[in-house]
Amino acid sequence: MENLGPIVSSDHLATGALPALSEIEFGVIMLSHAFSRWIVRCMAAAGVPDLSPTDVLVLHNINSRGKPKTLADICLVLNIEDTHVVNYALKKLERLKLIKAGKRGKEKLVMATSAGEEACARYAAIREALLVKSVLATEVSGETLSAMAARIRALSGHYDQACRAAASM
């Protein structure tokens, strides 16, 4: 079979000095959409339907380490610039009684309720049974996955820097 070139979503972006970056971008697009579908369906299977991908990510972040979080903490960790998106998720999760709000001085804090903790635990069990078991069967090592994750995080920094540069044009 003849070499068809890199597998990309936009061939005009693969004609520059680094076509492999377009391959990564296409992989990230596919992974991002698959991941979004997965977390929504997994949370629905865990008994909490009708959440958006952002809602699921925010709930897991709030539940993480059992410590109260501020809106700024959540946005920073999830790399979400638009605080309104996270604030909307917080209101929805609070309405569903998965999180509760509190205060530290004038600062609003959110924490998982027991219902939120239980939903995250059910999600974790389903994830372990369906996703982790499947990935383990590929024989990709944890070290390889960690190295991939480190490279993806490093690339995100390049995209953030390019975004800042583009915004100043």
Secondary structure, 3 states (H helix, E strand, C coil): CCCCCCCCCCHHHHCCCCHHHHHHHHHHHHHHHHHHHHHHHHHHHCCCCCCCHHHHHHHHHHHHHHCCECHHHHHHHHCCCCHHHHHHHHHHHHHCCCEEEEEECCEEEEEECHHHHHHHHHHHHHHHHHHHHHHHCCCCCHHHHHHHHHHHHHHHHHHHHHHHHHHCC
